[in-house]
Amino acid sequence: MPSKKNSTYDADDIQVLKGLDGVRKRPAMYIGDTGKRGLHHLIFEVLDNSVDEAMGGYADEISVTLYKDNSVLVVDNGRGIPIDEHPEFKRPALEVIMEHLHAGGKFDNKSYKISGGLHGVGLSVVNALTEWMNVEVVRDGFCYKQKFSKGKKASDPEITEVETEKSYTKITFYPDNSIFEFDPNEPIYNSHTIIARMRELAFLTPHTRFEIFDNFKDEQEEFHYEGGIKEFITYLNKDRQPLHSDIIYINDSYTTDDGSVIMCEIAAQYNQGFQTHILSYANTINTVEGGVHLTGFKSALTRGFNAYIENFMEKKYKEHVLSGTDTREGLSAIISVKLPDPQFESQTKIKLGNPEIRQIVSQMVSNKLTQYLEENPQTAKRIVMKTINAKIAR
């Protein structure tokens, strides 16, 4: 047993980090790391808040601009971040949102029925980790400009009247080089990474137009897909040979006892190959490690095909009991759920954890898949034979 040391440990040793100091001290807890991934996460946090406006039906244009000095501008034509006085803090709502980690309009499901980001989490984290952050909001006939730096306000608001009925939010920021070690004279962002994210957001919010302006390369790209996730599947399978021409599409909703609505949208298509390509999303957030919505989809898929074999296939095939691996061979699928109170694993939102979602998604998929297979017997047999052959090959 090690000998005890005589060092004191009392109340004087307990440190309380105020405001956003905790974010600056342990940034990886909020953005994953302080390397390239973390730098891009700053953009995505701001972008997610713009997408929340689009999901609510308040915005239909979102843009990202990469400047040559490595600053970034994100613009949406939504309602504009609130700028009136907060009733409790007696300060402009924008300041409260930017300087308090858990302040925002997305906790009570009133201002936002569905959201991926959280004003006051995402935006305050970006504020905490940037050298400077400039915000411009136009709403209710006023233009409101304010500067922030390293988690705190750097100027008083500048307010002017404007003759327009339009509204928007513009956020420009520059990462804090003392947290993110980078060469300010070299491009620090990978435009391909940002383009990939904006493209998938365009598939997931088909009524919204996304643009990226890369001033380093003097390039501009635009994304707008009215076909939604069905068009996403076509994009994923562009270099693959489809097993069937149509895309299996599920779009259903479930109302909980408290009146909340959970929406589930799935597009899937099998191809002649062997690899599985499934992407899962919760409120447009790419849950890269899946979660309960993906688990519910997988279990329903396996159960559905085994039931089809038992009920509709010839007797010689009934001995085959498929595993999940068998039913997913050669499958490309998009799973998108939208729910009022997503429980993500960590601030980086890599996994969805709401326990009730698994059964809800599983039941939706089971019902709709059964209906699809019964209404499309030729396609059903083609897919089921592929899954059986996958089992035999094992």
N, C-alpha and C positions, 0 to 999 in steps of 0.2 A: 504494500500500500504506500503510495507516495506520501512524503511528509507534507504537512500542512504549512502553507506560507502565511506570513503575518500581515499580508496586504489587506487593507480595509475594503469593504464593499458595502456601501450604505446609500441612502437616498441621494447624496451628492453625486453618485456615479451614474444615476439614471438620467439619460439624455432624451429630451423631447424635441423632435424635429418639427419646426413650425412651417405652416404654409406648404410649399412644394419642395422644401429642403430634402425630404425623404426621397423624392423622385430623383433629384440631382445626386444624392448620395448613393442610391441603388437603382440606377436607370434600367439595368437589365431585367429587373422585376416587371417593368412596364412595357419595354419594347424589345425584349429578347436578348439583345446584346448592344454593344456600342461600336460595332463594325458596320460593314455594308448593309447587313440585314436591318440593323437598328436605324440607320439613316433613311432607308426606304420606308421603314415603319412610320416614321414621322409623317411622310407624305400620305401614307395610307390612312393614318388616323384622321387627318384633316379631310381626306377624300371620303372616308366613311360617313362623316357627318354631313357632307353634301349629298351623298347618296340617300341618307335618311330622309332628307327633304324630298328627294325624288320618289322614294317609296311611299311617302305620305301624299303624293300627288301635288306637291307644291313647287317642284322644280322639274325642268325638262332639258336643261343645258348645264353641263359641268365641264370645266376645262382645267388643265394643269399646264403651267409654263415653267420650263427649266431655263434659268438665266445663266449667262456666262460667268457670273461671280459666285455661282453655286447656291444662289437663293432660289426659292420656289414660290410660285403663285398658284393658289387654288381658288377658283371662282365658281359659284353656283347662282342661279337666278331664282332661288327659293325665297322664303319669307324674310330672310335676314335675321341674324341673331338679335334677340331682344336687347333694347338699349335703354328702356325705361328704368326707373328706380326700383330696386329690389325691396319688397316690403319689410324684410327682416334686417338686412344689412345696411339699408339706407344708402346704397351705392348703385351705380348703373349695373344692370344685370350682366352686361358684357364683362365687366371687371370681376364680378363674382364668379362667372363661368370660367374665366381665364386663370384666376388665382386660387380657386378652391377645388380640391381633387374630386369631391363628390357633390358637385352642384350642377344642376341642369334641368332640362325639361323632359327627361326621358325616364324618370323613375316612377311616375304615377300613371303612366299610360294614357294621359290626357292630351298633352301636346303632340306626342308621338305614339300611335297605336303600335307601331312596329319600328324598331331601330336596331342598327348594328353597332354604331358608335354610341357614346354617351357624352353629350356636352358636359364639360367639367371633369371628365376623365380623360378622353382623348385629347381635347384641345388644351386642357391645363397641363397635361404631360408634355405636349409639344412646346407649349410656352416655357415650361421648366427647363427644357433641354435645348433651347435655342439662344443664340447670341442676341438676336432681336426678332421681333414678330410684330408686324404691322397689320392692323385689322381695319377694314373699311366696310361699313354697313349702310345700305340705303333702304329705308322703309318709312312708311307713314309720312312721306314728304320731307324727310330729313336725311342728311348724309352725316355719318358719325365716324370719325377717324380717331384711332388711339394706338399708341406704341407700347409694347411690352418688352421685357428683357429678363431672361433667366428666371422666369416664374413670377415676376413682379411687374407692375405697370411702370412705364418709363416716361409717361407724359399724361397730362390731363386730356380728356376727350376734346376733340375739335368738332363742333357741331354747326352745320350750316343748313339752311333751307334749300330744297331743290324742287323744281317744278317737273315732277315725274310721278307716274303711278307705279312705276317699276320698283322692284325690290331685288336686292342681291347681297351676297357676302363675298368679300375678297380678303383672303388671308395670304400674306407674304411672310416668309421666314427664312432665317439663315441659321444652320446648326451651330451649336456651341463647340468650338474647336478644342476647348479644354476637356470636353467629355468625349467627343468623337474626334479621334486623332486622324486628321486628313491633311493633304496638301491643298491649300486653298487655290493654288494656281492650276490644279488639274481637275477635270470633271470628277465629281464624287458619286454621281448617280448613274445607274445603268438604265438607259431609256427603254431597253427591251423588257426589263423587269416591270417598269411602270406601265408600258404598253400592254403587257400580258394581263395585268390586273384591270386596267381600264377596259380591255376587250371583254373580259369575263363579266365585268359589271354591266357592260352594254347588253350582253346576252341576258343577264338576270333582270335588268330593268329596261324592257324593250321600248318604252315610250320616251326614253331619255337619250339625248345625243351627247357623246363624250368627245373631247378634243384634247390632244397633247401638242404643245409647241416646244420643240427642242432647239434652243438658240445656239447650242454648241454645234449641232449638225445642220442648222438652218432647215429643219424638217418639220412637217406638220402632218398629223394623222387624225382621222375622224372615225368614230365607231357608232353605228346605229343599226340595230338588228330587230326589225319588227317581228321576226319569227321567234324571238325569245330563245328558250333553251332547246327547242326542236332544231333551230338553226345552229345552236351550239353543238349538238350531236353531229350534224352534218359537217361542221368545221372539224371536230375531233376525228371523224372517220374519213376525212378527205383523201388520205393516203392508204385507206384500208378498203377491202372489198366487202360490202355489206352482205349479210346472209339473207336479208329480206329488205325490200325496198321501203316499206313504211316504217315510221318511228313510233314505238310504243309510247303513248303519252298519257299521263295521269295528272289531273288537276282537280283537287278535292279540298274540302275544308271541314273542320270539326269545331263545334261550339262547346266550350267547357261549361261546367255548372255555374261559374261566375259570369258567364256571358262573353268571355274572351274567345276570339276566333283564331284558330291555328290553321294555316294554309300549307298545303303540301303540293308541290309540282315536281313531276318526274318525267324525264325523257330518256328512252333507252333504245338501243339498237345493237343486235349481234352482228359480228363480222366473221369472215372466214378464218381469221387468225386465232391465236391461243392466249394472247395477253388480255388482261382485264384493265380497263381504264374507267374508274369511277371517281367522280368529283362530288363532294358534298358541301352544301352551303346552309348557313343559318342566318337569315336576314341579310343576305348577300355576302356574308363573311365566309371566306373559304376555310372550312374546318379541316385543316390538312391532316389531322389525326382522327377524323371522323367523329364518332360519338353515337348517341342514342338513335338519331335519325338514320344513320347508316346501318346500325345494327338491326333496326326494325325493318329496313328495306331488304337486307340480306336474308333475314329469317323468313320473311314473307315470300321472297323469290324461291327459296329452296322448298318451302312448304307447298307453294303453288304448283311447281313443276312436278313434285312427287304426287300430288293429288291428281294432276292431269294424267300422269302415267297410269295411276290406279283406276281412274274413271273412264279414260278414253282410248288408251293405247291397247294394242293387241296383247294377248295373254303372254306371249314370249318375252315381252318387255317389262312385265309387271314385277319381275324378280329384282329389278334394278332399283335400289334406293339411293337417290342422288345425295351427294354432299354439297355443301355450299360452294366448294371449289369447282365442282362439276357445273353447277348452274351459272357460274360467273365466267367461265372460259369464253374468251372472244367477245365479252360484253363491254360496251361503252355506255355509260349512264351518267346523268346529272340528277342529283337529288337536292332540291331546294325547299327548305321549310321557312315559313315566316310566322313568328310568334311574338306575343307581347313582352315576355320577360325571359329572354334567353340567358341561360346559366352557362357561361363559357369557362373553360379551364384556363385560368390566368388571364391577365390583361391582353396577352397576345392572341387570345381567342382561337386556340388551335383545336379545341374539342368541345362539342356540345354535351351538356350533362343533365338537362331537364328529364327526370326519370319517366314522366308521363308520356313523353314524345315517342318513345320506342313503341309502345303499344298502339298509339294513335296512327303512326306511320305504317306499322305492320298491318293493321286492320285495313287501312285505306288501300295499300298496295295489294293485299290479298284479295279484296273485293274486286278491284279494277283489273288486276291481272287475270283472275278467273274469268271475268267477263270478256276480256280481250281474247284470251285463248279459245273460248267457246265460240266467239263470233268470227274468228280468223283461223279456221282449222288447218289450212294448208301451211300458213306461217307457223302456227303452233307446233305442228308435227316436225317441220324443218328445224325449229329451235330445240325441241325436246330431243330429237335424234342427235343433235350436236352435243347436248348435255350427256346423253347416254353413252355416246362414243367417247366422250371425255372420261367418263367413269371406267369404261372398258379399257381404255389406254393406260389408266393408272394401274 
